[in-house]
Amino acid sequence: MSTKYKMKKLENGNIRTCEVRLSFPHIFEPNDDGKYGAAILFPEGADLSVLEKEIERVKKETWGEKIPKNLRVGLRDQEEKEDEYEGYVAGRMFLNTTSTKRVKVVDKNREPVDDEDDLYPGVNAIVSLAVRARNPKKGEQFSPVIYFGLQSVQLLGGGERMAGGVADPMKEFEEVEGLEDDASADSIFGEDEE
């Protein structure tokens, strides 16, 4: 699959991706760690050269010629998650983005989007991100890392919903028979109603 939009480094230093799919989006509400973000799934054949060049620039700016041997780079093959999560395909790349603040979301006409139903796992989007480096401080127990700061999101719509979205109760449940409209199910659990 070829992409219509090319990845580009913007004047402010951020990278604007090509079309991607969002997985595990926590854009309007933070995740359990209090962070916003999403996994960005690149399509087959996506040209990642602009992103890879920026990763190399950040490495050199941060560590010069002494790149740590235990450096972790957050751009990875989807094969890592293919058996575990729906929508991940071996041979295609992905990365995780995070932000400590809620970022702005717009639609394809650059109009603000506030409806959480428009931002679901699997939706097509273009994302703006910053490539950053982090060194552990003395006493911290993590490896040096190249990570990706989420800056903003442009929703393109479409995209097959991936697992992890909000379930449709009309498909999940059946009508319950044998209970009056105002009755509870306490009797099933041996609790008498008052």
C-alpha positions as CSV (number, residue, x, y, z in Angstrom):
1,M,0.0,0.0,0.0
2,S,1.4,3.4,-0.9
3,T,0.6,6.4,1.1
4,K,-0.8,9.6,-0.3
5,Y,0.9,11.9,2.2
6,K,4.7,11.8,2.6
7,M,6.3,12.0,6.0
8,K,7.9,15.4,6.5
9,K,10.0,17.3,9.0
10,L,8.3,20.5,9.8
11,E,9.9,23.9,10.4
12,N,9.4,23.6,14.2
13,G,11.3,20.3,14.2
14,N,8.4,18.0,14.6
15,I,7.8,15.1,12.2
16,R,4.4,14.8,10.5
17,T,3.7,11.2,9.6
18,C,2.1,9.7,6.5
19,E,-1.3,8.1,7.0
20,V,-1.2,5.7,10.0
21,R,-3.6,3.7,12.1
22,L,-4.0,4.5,15.8
23,S,-3.9,1.7,18.3
24,F,-4.6,2.0,22.1
25,P,-5.5,5.7,21.7
26,H,-5.5,7.7,25.0
27,I,-5.9,11.1,23.4
28,F,-8.9,12.6,25.2
29,E,-8.3,10.8,28.5
30,P,-5.0,9.7,30.0
31,N,-4.0,6.1,30.5
32,D,-3.4,4.4,33.9
33,D,0.0,6.1,34.1
34,G,-1.5,9.5,33.7
35,K,-0.2,10.0,30.1
36,Y,-1.8,10.7,26.8
37,G,-0.8,9.0,23.6
38,A,-1.3,6.1,21.1
39,A,0.5,3.4,19.3
40,I,1.1,4.5,15.7
41,L,0.9,1.7,13.1
42,F,2.6,2.5,9.8
43,P,1.2,0.9,6.6
44,E,3.0,-1.5,4.4
45,G,5.6,0.3,2.2
46,A,5.6,3.5,4.3
47,D,8.7,5.6,3.6
48,L,10.2,6.1,7.1
49,S,13.5,7.7,5.9
50,V,12.6,11.2,7.3
51,L,11.8,9.6,10.7
52,E,14.9,7.5,10.7
53,K,17.1,10.5,9.7
54,E,15.7,12.4,12.7
55,I,16.3,9.5,15.0
56,E,20.0,9.5,13.9
57,R,20.2,13.3,14.3
58,V,18.9,13.1,17.9
59,K,21.3,10.2,18.7
60,K,24.3,12.2,17.5
61,E,23.1,15.4,19.2
62,T,22.6,13.6,22.5
63,W,25.5,11.1,22.6
64,G,27.9,12.2,19.8
65,E,30.0,9.2,18.7
66,K,29.5,7.4,22.0
67,I,26.1,5.8,21.3
68,P,25.2,3.6,24.4
69,K,25.2,-0.1,23.6
70,N,22.0,-0.5,25.6
71,L,20.1,2.3,23.7
72,R,16.5,1.4,23.0
73,V,14.8,3.0,20.0
74,G,11.0,3.0,20.0
75,L,10.6,2.3,16.3
76,R,9.9,-1.4,16.1
77,D,8.5,-4.1,13.9
78,Q,4.8,-4.9,14.4
79,E,5.7,-8.5,14.5
80,E,6.5,-8.0,18.2
81,K,2.8,-7.6,18.9
82,E,1.2,-9.5,16.0
83,D,0.3,-12.6,18.1
84,E,-0.9,-10.5,21.0
85,Y,-3.0,-7.7,19.4
86,E,-5.3,-7.4,16.5
87,G,-4.2,-5.1,13.6
88,Y,-0.4,-5.6,14.0
89,V,1.3,-7.1,10.9
90,A,4.8,-8.5,10.7
91,G,7.1,-6.5,8.5
92,R,5.4,-3.2,9.2
93,M,6.7,-0.7,11.7
94,F,5.1,0.9,14.7
95,L,6.0,3.3,17.6
96,N,4.4,4.5,20.8
97,T,3.8,8.2,21.4
98,T,3.2,9.9,24.7
99,S,2.4,13.3,26.1
100,T,1.9,14.6,29.6
101,K,-0.8,16.9,28.3
102,R,-3.9,16.4,26.2
103,V,-3.0,17.3,22.6
104,K,-5.3,19.0,20.0
105,V,-7.2,16.8,17.5
106,V,-8.6,18.0,14.2
107,D,-10.4,16.4,11.3
108,K,-9.3,16.3,7.7
109,N,-10.6,19.9,7.3
110,R,-8.6,21.0,10.3
111,E,-11.8,21.5,12.4
112,P,-11.5,20.6,16.1
113,V,-12.6,17.2,17.1
114,D,-13.9,16.6,20.6
115,D,-16.1,13.6,20.1
116,E,-14.4,10.5,21.6
117,D,-16.4,8.2,19.3
118,D,-14.4,9.6,16.4
119,L,-11.1,8.5,17.9
120,Y,-11.2,4.7,18.2
121,P,-8.6,1.9,17.9
122,G,-8.0,1.4,14.2
123,V,-9.0,4.9,13.0
124,N,-6.8,6.4,10.2
125,A,-4.9,9.5,11.1
126,I,-1.9,11.7,10.5
127,V,0.2,12.4,13.6
128,S,2.7,15.1,14.5
129,L,5.4,13.9,16.9
130,A,8.8,15.0,18.3
131,V,11.8,12.6,18.4
132,R,13.5,12.9,21.8
133,A,16.2,11.2,23.8
134,R,16.3,10.3,27.5
135,N,19.3,9.3,29.6
136,P,18.8,7.7,33.0
137,K,19.9,10.0,35.8
138,K,22.0,8.6,38.6
139,G,20.1,5.9,40.4
140,E,17.4,5.5,37.8
141,Q,16.8,1.9,36.6
142,F,16.1,2.2,32.9
143,S,18.1,2.2,29.6
144,P,18.8,5.2,27.5
145,V,16.0,5.6,25.0
146,I,14.8,7.4,21.9
147,Y,11.1,8.1,22.3
148,F,8.4,10.0,20.6
149,G,6.4,12.9,22.0
150,L,2.9,13.2,20.7
151,Q,2.2,16.7,19.5
152,S,-1.1,16.7,17.6
153,V,-3.5,14.4,15.7
154,Q,-5.4,14.8,12.4
155,L,-8.2,12.2,12.0
156,L,-8.9,11.0,8.5
157,G,-11.8,8.8,9.5
158,G,-12.4,5.3,8.3
159,G,-10.2,2.4,9.4
160,E,-11.6,-0.9,10.7
161,R,-12.2,-0.8,14.4
162,M,-9.6,-2.9,16.2
163,A,-10.2,-4.8,19.4
164,G,-10.0,-2.7,22.5
165,G,-12.8,-0.3,21.6
166,V,-16.1,0.3,23.4
167,A,-18.3,-2.7,23.1
168,D,-21.9,-2.4,21.7
169,P,-24.3,-3.6,24.5
170,M,-26.9,-4.4,21.9
171,K,-24.5,-7.1,20.5
172,E,-23.1,-8.1,23.9
173,F,-26.3,-8.8,25.9
174,E,-29.7,-10.4,25.6
175,E,-32.9,-9.3,27.2
176,V,-33.3,-10.6,30.8
177,E,-36.5,-12.4,31.4
178,G,-38.2,-13.1,34.7
179,L,-37.4,-9.8,36.4
180,E,-40.0,-7.1,36.8
181,D,-38.9,-3.7,35.5
182,D,-38.2,-2.4,39.0
183,A,-36.8,-5.6,40.5
184,S,-33.2,-6.4,41.1
185,A,-31.3,-9.7,40.8
186,D,-30.6,-9.9,44.5
187,S,-32.6,-13.1,44.8
188,I,-30.2,-14.9,42.5
189,F,-27.4,-14.3,44.9
190,G,-29.4,-15.3,48.0
191,E,-30.1,-11.8,49.1
192,D,-33.6,-10.9,50.0
193,E,-35.0,-7.7,48.8
194,E,-36.2,-5.2,51.4
